[in-house]
Amino acid sequence: MNRSAGILMPIFSLPSPHGIGTMGQAARDFVDFLAAAGQSYWQLLPVGPTSYGDSPYQSFSSFAGNPYFIDLDDLAQAGLLEPAEYQGIDWGSPARVDYALLYETRYPVLRAAVGRLLAAPPADYGAFLEDNGDWLENYALFMALKGENGGVSWQEWPDEVRLRREEALAAARTRLADEINFWRGVQYLFFTQWDALKARTNGKGVSIIGDLPIYVALDSADVWAAPKQFQLDEQLAPVEVAGCPPDAFTADGQLWGNPLFDWEMMKQDGYRWWLRRIGFQFRLFDVLRIDHFRGFDEYYAIPYGDKTARNGRWKPGPGLDFFKTVNRALGRRQIIAEDLGFLTDSVRTLLRRTGYPGMKVLEFAFDAKGGDSEYLPHRYEHNCVVYAGTHDNETIQGWLAAQRPAVRRYVRQYFHIARREDLAWGVMRGGWASVADLAVMQMQDLLSIGAEGRINVPSTLGGNWQWRLLPGQADGALAERLLEFMKLYHRGPKPPAKVKRRVEGGQKPKKG
């Protein structure tokens, strides 16, 4: 990875008059902004369909795309919608995503579009179904059955479909044929728009960094369709679930509730489930950030049914063998390891042996005592990615406002932030100036937004995943300012090399 920079900006945070950011004109405008600002990367959060709690890290599928991200204006341009079918709807505030409102308003519009799509399928529709059949058929059936059962988790479905008895599934495919076709059509619309957006992004010299959660949601097509890959009992209930132990920030730890992988089973078949999952992600993204990298070294297992994470225990993960298998099967790919949190020597060794860059977060570097934290830029090696903060952290302004005066003084001193200089830009400047190969900043920090711009507060429900950019905020003046810093710290795209004129016979070109 060459010396470069990027911006972390979720799709849902893009401007749009229709309730949530999409893959339409605002996304294309943002790509233009990235290119004008000298950015080489656009980092996203997971783009799968969200479930209860609206978290992109708890999705109904590791493969499917989020229906909310389908742009309605582009559907109208393609002849799949009439403007009157969506332009008069109340989509909520342009500043925050209202997921409850979207759930009620978005799907009737998508049903109208899919109805027209299926009435005259495009030439590539059959090929799309065939190319994606290994995951799409299970996902479409899963969503159709979920709708038939009132939206409850598949663990509450009747046994014949919960346990995937073939006769019951065959009957469901017939009974729910129209719903299955709807969910297939939605995914065709998503990936058609995604492919166009990615081509435009790459064409502008910008690469996309995707985000892969290590775990999948219990209520997902992934677990329902492949229960043997997970630690489930005979009734397909989890034996233990994922989380993190208690620490200085959370006395009860973090109880995520995701089912744990049966790593022994996965190793026996060459990690085929994971190879499909990672391989598919690299069809979407140029670079992949793998969340909770520590879980491949050791994972924290909490007894299913516990109300806190206090009684969990660490168990060995698949280790280096897993990543060697990935490299053999998929080739050497660009992967960023999310190695945050308490790290043991074995995790550090695993990271070093994979060769993947880890993450450095500037907000973790400072305390009033001025300790020599590994997150301070003078401790970095080249092979890392520096962030001021991530989607799980405060914005820089929000973080600094919550610190004691001694910490704010330390930050100013460390980065030599002048009295009149914007604090957020002073901190980001420190990241850009560091030796880290890649520096990624949140869009909110480029706008110097306070605590109201925070994306997520871990282990909480409500109010998360809602912040949105307003029209006009990512303007030409901001791009020019950012580009100047990219030039100053040599993080912009490299200019093309000058091509020497070829001279026949070894003669030097004549002057004049």
C-alpha positions in Angstrom: 0.0 0.0 0.0 1.6 3.3 -1.1 1.5 6.4 1.0 -2.0 7.7 0.6 -5.2 8.9 2.3 -8.9 8.2 2.3 -12.2 9.2 3.9 -14.5 7.0 6.0 -18.1 7.8 4.9 -20.9 5.3 5.1 -23.4 5.1 2.2 -26.3 5.8 4.6 -24.7 9.1 5.5 -24.8 10.5 2.0 -27.3 13.3 1.2 -30.5 12.2 -0.4 -34.1 13.6 -0.4 -35.4 10.0 0.2 -34.5 9.3 3.8 -31.1 7.7 3.6 -27.9 7.9 1.5 -28.0 5.8 -1.7 -25.8 4.7 -4.6 -27.2 7.5 -6.8 -26.2 11.0 -7.8 -25.0 12.0 -4.3 -22.6 9.0 -4.2 -21.3 9.9 -7.7 -20.8 13.5 -6.5 -18.9 12.2 -3.4 -16.6 10.2 -5.6 -15.9 13.4 -7.6 -15.2 15.1 -4.3 -12.7 12.4 -3.2 -10.9 12.6 -6.5 -10.7 16.4 -6.3 -9.4 16.2 -2.7 -6.5 13.9 -3.6 -8.0 10.9 -1.8 -7.1 7.4 -2.9 -9.6 5.5 -0.8 -13.3 5.6 0.1 -13.9 3.5 3.3 -17.4 2.2 3.9 -19.2 0.3 6.6 -20.8 -3.0 5.8 -23.3 -2.7 3.0 -25.6 -5.7 3.9 -29.3 -5.5 4.8 -29.7 -4.4 8.4 -32.0 -6.0 11.0 -33.1 -5.2 14.5 -31.1 -2.3 15.9 -30.1 -1.1 12.4 -26.5 -2.0 12.8 -24.6 -2.8 9.6 -22.7 -5.3 11.7 -25.9 -7.4 12.3 -27.1 -8.3 8.9 -29.5 -10.8 7.4 -26.8 -11.9 5.0 -23.0 -11.8 4.4 -23.7 -11.5 0.7 -26.9 -9.5 0.1 -26.9 -5.8 -0.4 -29.0 -3.3 1.6 -32.2 -2.5 -0.2 -32.3 1.0 1.3 -29.2 1.9 -0.7 -30.9 1.5 -4.0 -31.4 4.9 -5.5 -35.0 5.7 -6.5 -34.1 8.5 -9.0 -31.9 6.1 -10.8 -34.7 3.5 -10.9 -37.0 6.2 -12.4 -34.3 7.0 -15.0 -34.3 3.3 -15.9 -38.0 3.3 -16.4 -38.8 1.2 -13.3 -40.5 3.9 -11.3 -42.8 6.8 -11.9 -41.8 10.0 -10.0 -45.3 10.2 -8.4 -44.7 6.8 -6.8 -41.9 8.1 -4.5 -41.5 11.9 -4.7 -44.5 12.8 -2.6 -43.6 10.5 0.3 -42.5 11.9 3.7 -39.0 10.4 4.0 -38.1 12.2 7.3 -35.3 14.6 8.2 -32.4 15.1 5.8 -30.0 15.2 8.8 -30.8 11.8 10.4 -31.9 8.4 9.1 -35.3 7.3 10.4 -35.1 3.5 10.0 -38.6 2.8 11.3 -40.0 5.2 8.7 -37.9 3.7 6.0 -39.2 0.2 6.9 -42.8 1.4 6.3 -42.2 3.5 3.2 -39.3 2.0 1.2 -40.6 -1.5 0.4 -43.9 -0.5 -1.4 -41.8 1.6 -3.7 -39.3 -1.2 -4.4 -42.2 -3.6 -5.0 -43.4 -1.3 -7.8 -39.9 -1.2 -9.3 -39.4 -5.0 -9.1 -42.8 -5.6 -10.6 -41.8 -3.7 -13.7 -38.4 -5.4 -13.7 -39.8 -8.9 -13.7 -42.5 -8.0 -16.2 -39.7 -7.5 -18.8 -36.4 -8.9 -17.3 -33.3 -7.4 -18.8 -30.9 -9.6 -20.8 -28.5 -10.1 -17.9 -31.1 -11.0 -15.3 -30.8 -14.7 -15.8 -27.0 -14.6 -15.7 -27.2 -12.6 -12.4 -29.4 -15.3 -10.8 -27.1 -18.1 -12.0 -23.9 -16.3 -10.9 -25.2 -15.6 -7.4 -27.4 -18.7 -6.9 -25.2 -20.2 -4.2 -26.2 -17.5 -1.8 -29.2 -15.7 -3.4 -31.6 -18.7 -3.4 -31.2 -19.3 0.4 -31.4 -15.6 1.1 -34.5 -15.0 -1.0 -36.2 -18.0 0.6 -35.1 -16.9 4.0 -36.6 -13.4 3.6 -39.9 -14.8 2.1 -40.2 -17.2 5.1 -39.4 -14.4 7.5 -42.2 -12.3 6.0 -44.6 -15.2 6.2 -43.8 -15.7 9.9 -44.3 -12.1 10.9 -40.6 -11.1 10.8 -39.6 -13.1 13.8 -36.2 -14.8 14.1 -35.9 -18.1 12.1 -35.3 -19.8 15.5 -39.1 -19.2 16.2 -40.3 -20.6 12.9 -42.2 -23.9 12.7 -39.8 -26.9 13.0 -40.2 -28.1 9.4 -38.7 -24.9 8.0 -36.5 -24.0 10.9 -34.8 -27.4 10.6 -34.8 -27.2 6.8 -36.7 -30.3 6.1 -36.6 -30.7 2.3 -40.3 -31.4 1.8 -41.2 -28.2 3.7 -38.7 -26.1 1.8 -39.9 -27.4 -1.5 -43.5 -26.5 -0.5 -42.4 -23.0 0.6 -40.6 -22.3 -2.7 -43.9 -23.0 -4.5 -46.1 -21.2 -1.9 -43.9 -18.1 -1.7 -42.7 -18.0 -5.3 -43.8 -14.3 -5.7 -42.0 -13.2 -2.6 -38.9 -15.1 -3.5 -38.9 -13.4 -6.9 -39.3 -10.0 -5.2 -36.2 -10.5 -3.1 -34.2 -11.8 -6.1 -35.2 -8.7 -8.0 -34.2 -6.4 -5.1 -30.7 -7.9 -5.2 -30.4 -7.5 -8.9 -31.3 -3.8 -8.5 -28.7 -3.4 -5.7 -25.9 -5.0 -7.6 -26.6 -3.3 -10.9 -26.3 0.1 -9.1 -23.3 -1.1 -7.1 -21.4 -2.2 -10.1 -22.0 1.1 -11.8 -20.9 3.1 -8.8 -17.7 1.0 -8.3 -16.7 1.3 -11.9 -17.1 5.1 -11.6 -15.1 5.2 -8.3 -12.3 3.1 -9.7 -12.3 5.1 -12.9 -11.6 8.3 -10.8 -8.5 6.6 -9.3 -10.3 5.9 -6.0 -10.3 2.4 -4.4 -13.1 1.2 -2.1 -12.3 -0.2 1.4 -15.1 -2.6 2.5 -15.7 -3.7 6.0 -16.2 -7.4 7.0 -17.6 -8.2 10.4 -15.9 -11.3 11.8 -19.2 -12.6 13.1 -22.6 -13.0 11.4 -26.0 -12.4 13.0 -27.8 -15.3 14.6 -31.0 -14.3 12.7 -29.4 -14.5 9.2 -29.6 -16.6 6.1 -25.9 -17.5 6.8 -26.7 -19.4 10.0 -30.1 -20.8 8.9 -28.6 -22.2 5.6 -25.4 -23.6 7.1 -25.9 -24.4 10.8 -23.1 -27.0 10.9 -20.6 -24.2 10.5 -21.6 -22.8 13.9 -21.5 -23.9 17.5 -25.2 -24.9 17.7 -26.9 -27.7 19.7 -29.2 -30.3 18.2 -32.1 -27.9 18.2 -30.0 -25.3 16.4 -29.7 -23.0 19.5 -26.3 -21.5 20.2 -24.2 -23.2 22.8 -22.1 -20.1 23.5 -22.1 -16.6 21.9 -19.6 -13.9 21.0 -18.6 -10.8 23.0 -15.8 -9.1 24.9 -14.8 -9.4 28.6 -15.2 -6.7 31.2 -12.7 -3.9 31.1 -12.1 -0.4 32.4 -14.9 0.9 30.2 -17.6 -1.8 30.6 -17.9 -3.6 34.0 -20.1 -6.3 32.5 -18.2 -6.6 29.2 -19.9 -6.6 25.8 -22.5 -9.3 25.0 -22.8 -9.3 21.2 -24.8 -12.5 21.0 -23.5 -13.7 17.6 -23.2 -17.4 17.2 -19.6 -18.7 17.3 -17.9 -20.6 14.4 -17.2 -24.3 14.7 -13.5 -23.7 13.7 -12.7 -27.4 13.8 -15.5 -28.2 11.4 -14.5 -25.4 9.2 -10.8 -26.5 9.1 -11.9 -30.0 8.0 -13.4 -28.8 4.8 -10.7 -26.2 4.1 -12.6 -23.2 5.4 -14.9 -23.3 2.3 -17.6 -21.2 3.9 -15.1 -18.4 4.7 -13.4 -18.6 1.3 -16.8 -18.0 -0.3 -17.5 -15.1 2.0 -14.1 -13.4 1.6 -14.0 -14.1 -2.1 -17.4 -12.5 -2.6 -16.3 -9.4 -0.6 -13.4 -8.9 -3.1 -15.9 -8.9 -5.9 -17.3 -5.7 -4.2 -14.3 -4.0 -2.7 -10.7 -3.3 -3.6 -9.5 -3.6 0.0 -11.1 -5.3 3.0 -11.0 -4.3 6.6 -11.6 -7.4 8.8 -13.3 -6.5 12.0 -12.2 -8.0 15.4 -9.0 -9.5 14.0 -8.2 -10.8 17.5 -11.0 -13.3 17.2 -8.9 -15.3 14.7 -6.2 -15.8 17.4 -8.5 -16.2 20.4 -12.3 -15.7 20.7 -14.4 -14.9 23.8 -17.2 -17.4 24.4 -20.1 -16.5 26.6 -22.7 -19.1 27.8 -25.9 -18.7 25.7 -28.6 -17.1 27.9 -26.3 -15.1 30.1 -27.3 -11.5 30.5 -23.7 -10.2 30.7 -20.3 -11.1 29.4 -18.8 -11.7 32.8 -18.8 -15.5 32.6 -17.1 -15.9 29.2 -13.8 -17.5 28.6 -11.1 -17.3 25.9 -10.8 -20.1 23.4 -8.2 -20.7 20.6 -9.1 -19.5 17.1 -7.9 -20.8 13.8 -4.7 -18.7 13.8 -2.2 -18.4 10.9 -3.5 -21.6 9.2 -6.7 -19.8 8.3 -4.9 -16.9 6.6 -2.5 -19.3 4.8 -5.5 -21.1 3.4 -7.1 -17.8 2.3 -3.9 -16.8 0.5 -3.6 -20.1 -1.3 -7.2 -20.1 -2.4 -7.7 -16.4 -3.3 -4.2 -15.0 -3.8 -2.6 -12.3 -1.8 -5.2 -9.6 -1.2 -5.2 -6.2 0.4 -6.5 -6.7 3.9 -6.6 -4.3 6.9 -6.7 -5.9 10.3 -8.8 -4.3 13.0 -6.5 -5.0 15.8 -7.9 -2.6 18.4 -8.5 -3.3 22.1 -6.4 -5.3 24.5 -3.8 -7.2 22.5 -1.8 -10.2 23.6 1.7 -11.2 22.3 0.1 -14.0 20.3 -2.2 -11.5 18.5 0.7 -9.3 17.7 2.6 -12.3 16.4 -0.3 -13.3 14.2 -0.6 -9.8 12.8 3.1 -9.7 12.0 3.1 -13.1 10.3 0.2 -12.2 8.1 1.8 -9.0 7.1 -1.5 -7.1 7.2 -1.4 -3.5 8.3 -3.1 -2.9 11.7 -5.0 0.2 12.9 -3.8 3.2 14.9 -6.4 5.5 16.4 -5.2 8.9 17.5 -8.1 9.3 20.1 -6.6 6.3 22.0 -3.2 7.9 22.2 -3.7 10.6 24.8 -4.2 10.8 28.5 -3.4 13.4 31.1 -0.2 11.6 32.2 1.4 11.9 28.8 2.2 8.2 28.6 4.1 6.8 25.6 1.1 5.1 24.0 1.6 2.9 21.0 -1.1 5.0 19.2 1.1 8.1 19.3 2.4 8.8 15.8 6.1 8.7 16.8 5.6 5.0 17.6 4.3 4.0 14.2 5.8 1.8 11.5 4.9 2.3 7.9 2.7 -0.8 7.6 -0.3 0.6 9.4 -3.5 2.6 8.9 -4.0 5.7 11.0 -7.4 7.1 11.9 -8.3 10.0 14.1 -11.3 8.1 15.2 -13.5 5.3 13.8 -17.3 4.9 13.5 -17.3 3.6 17.1 -15.6 6.7 18.4 -16.5 10.3 19.1 -15.8 12.9 16.4 -12.5 14.7 17.2 -14.4 17.8 18.4 -16.7 15.7 20.5 -13.8 13.7 22.0 -11.8 16.8 22.9 -14.8 18.5 24.4 -15.2 15.6 26.8 -11.5 15.5 27.9 -9.9 17.2 30.9 -7.9 20.5 30.2 -4.7 18.6 30.7 -5.4 16.2 27.9 -6.4 19.0 25.5 -3.1 20.8 26.4 -1.2 17.6 25.7 -2.9 17.2 22.3 -2.1 20.8 21.4 1.5 20.5 22.4 2.1 17.1 20.7 0.7 18.3 17.3 1.9 21.9 17.6 -1.6 23.1 17.1 -1.6 26.9 17.0 -4.1 28.8 19.1 -6.2 29.8 16.1 -5.9 26.5 14.3 -9.0 24.2 14.2 -8.4 21.4 16.7 -9.9 18.7 14.5 -7.7 19.7 11.6 -4.7 19.9 13.9 -5.2 16.3 15.0 -5.8 15.1 11.4 -2.7 16.9 10.3 -0.8 14.8 12.8 -2.2 11.7 11.2 -1.4 12.8 7.7 2.1 13.8 8.7 2.8 10.4 10.3 4.7 7.5 8.6 1.6 5.4 8.4 1.1 4.2 4.8 -2.5 5.1 4.8 -4.4 7.8 6.7 -8.2 7.6 6.9 -10.3 10.4 8.4 -14.1 10.5 9.1 -16.1 13.0 7.0 -17.5 14.5 10.2 -14.0 15.5 11.3 -13.3 17.2 8.0 -16.3 19.3 8.8 -15.3 19.9 12.4 -18.6 18.5 13.6 -19.1 17.9 17.3 -20.7 15.0 19.3 -23.9 15.2 17.2 -21.9 13.7 14.3 -21.0 10.4 16.1 -22.0 7.3 14.2 -22.2 4.7 16.9 -21.9 4.2 20.6 -21.0 0.5 21.1 -23.3 -1.7 23.2 -26.2 0.8 22.9 -29.5 0.7 20.9 -31.2 3.7 19.5 -29.7 6.8 18.0 -26.9 5.0 16.1 -26.1 4.8 12.4 -28.1 7.9 11.7 -25.8 10.8 10.9 -26.0 12.3 7.4 -24.1 14.8 5.4 -26.1 17.7 4.2 -26.2 18.9 0.6 -23.4 21.2 -0.2 -21.2 20.4 2.8 -18.6 18.5 0.7 -17.9 21.4 -1.6 -15.0 22.5 -3.8 -13.5 24.7 -1.1 -13.2 21.8 1.3 -11.7 19.6 -1.5 -9.1 22.3 -2.2 -8.2 22.6 1.4 -7.8 18.8 1.8 -5.8 18.6 -1.4 -3.3 21.1 -0.1 -2.6 18.9 2.9 -2.3 15.8 0.6 0.4 17.6 -1.4 2.1 18.9 1.7 2.4 15.4 3.2 2.8 13.5 -0.1 -0.4 11.5 0.3 -2.1 12.5 -3.0 -2.3 10.3 -6.0 1.1 10.2 -7.8 1.3 12.2 -11.0 1.9 10.1 -14.1 5.6 9.6 -14.9 7.0 11.7 -17.8 7.4 9.5 -20.9 10.7 10.0 -22.6 10.6 10.4 -26.3 11.9 7.5 -28.2 14.6 8.5 -30.7 15.5 6.2 -33.5 19.1 5.3 -34.1 20.1 6.5 -30.6 20.1 10.2 -31.8 19.3 12.8 -29.3 16.4 15.0 -30.3 17.4 18.3 -31.8 16.6 21.4 -29.8 14.1 23.8 -31.3 
